[in-house]
Amino acid sequence: QGVTTAPANLATFTNDIASFAVSKKLEGEAPAETPAFTYYLTNNDGSGIVADYYLYDSAEGTMADLGEGKEQPLTTDGSGKFTLQPGQTAVFVGVGPGTPYNIREESLKGYIQTLPTVPEGYTGKKVMGDTVETWPFVNTPSEATGTLMVTKTVDSKNPDDNSKEFKFTVRLDDLTYSGTFPQTGGHEPIVFENGVAEFTLRHGQTVYIEGLPAGMNYQVVEEEANRNGYTTAISGDVGSIPADGTVTAAFLNQVTQYIVPHTGGPGVHAAWASLAAIAAGGALLLAVRAKARRKRGGRT
């Protein structure tokens, strides 16, 4: 999706070692200050790829001027992090043919990613070896906002499960983001600090986080998901905030087994043991009575 072939003057720069390229384009009205966008080059397991790259001016096809005292190539850090400004292309070198890699962009407040169309970026790629592919990222400036809705449902025959509090964490990929979002129905406000918010929900409850910057990527995690006897169906837990729209993260917990109470209550196993004891006692009593009748019959 979105792949292009690198311009000839880029591909032939080091034709024997060039691996792939990442380009940055900004559509719409140019901002007063040129923003820098952050990217992560990772392995399939999420760990960072440390690799060298050269910065080019995309339009001219010439190496970018990094300023006095700065030399090329540059190198990603241990997390695979690198940055691009609009109009720049990073040409990665020395990554061997067949090497798998992924590239994603960290959302930036005030901008919506329009290419690629998924927040995960470009995933499941491999270095071709004979072709230098360029993966374009395109953004549009926007002051639009959207809403993240988180819902909780519990499917259980135990009424205590309906009143249980389930802990949720929302993580935004903008770690500088902070804000408070009031709620209705007596629920406490949702508070973000450094891109993270924590709150609890019971069965049938929903929170609406309105006014998040459009294009910001998010992840919602439930602490009890698929634990403590629950099987959890999840949808919309990862995505990006839509412009002037709402995205829903829904969590459904279904009870798969009965958990013996920790309060010292008998639980289901104790109940079965009691029934078994009663049955055994009844059988013994019947046997004693039958023996007594036989003895009386023998004396007559």
Secondary structure as UniProt FT lines:
FT   STRAND          4..5
FT   HELIX           8..11
FT   TURN            12..17
FT   STRAND          18..26
FT   STRAND          37..42
FT   TURN            44..45
FT   STRAND          52..57
FT   TURN            58..61
FT   STRAND          62..63
FT   TURN            68..69
FT   STRAND          74..75
FT   TURN            78..79
FT   STRAND          81..84
FT   TURN            86..87
FT   STRAND          88..93
FT   TURN            97..98
FT   STRAND          100..105
FT   TURN            109..110
FT   STRAND          111..115
FT   TURN            119..120
FT   STRAND          122..126
FT   STRAND          133..141
FT   STRAND          145..155
FT   HELIX           159..162
FT   STRAND          166..172
FT   TURN            175..176
FT   STRAND          179..181
FT   TURN            185..186
FT   STRAND          190..193
FT   TURN            194..195
FT   STRAND          196..201
FT   TURN            203..204
FT   STRAND          206..213
FT   TURN            214..215
FT   STRAND          217..222
FT   TURN            223..226
FT   TURN            228..229
FT   STRAND          230..235
FT   STRAND          238..240
FT   TURN            243..244
FT   STRAND          246..255
FT   TURN            262..263
FT   HELIX           267..299
//
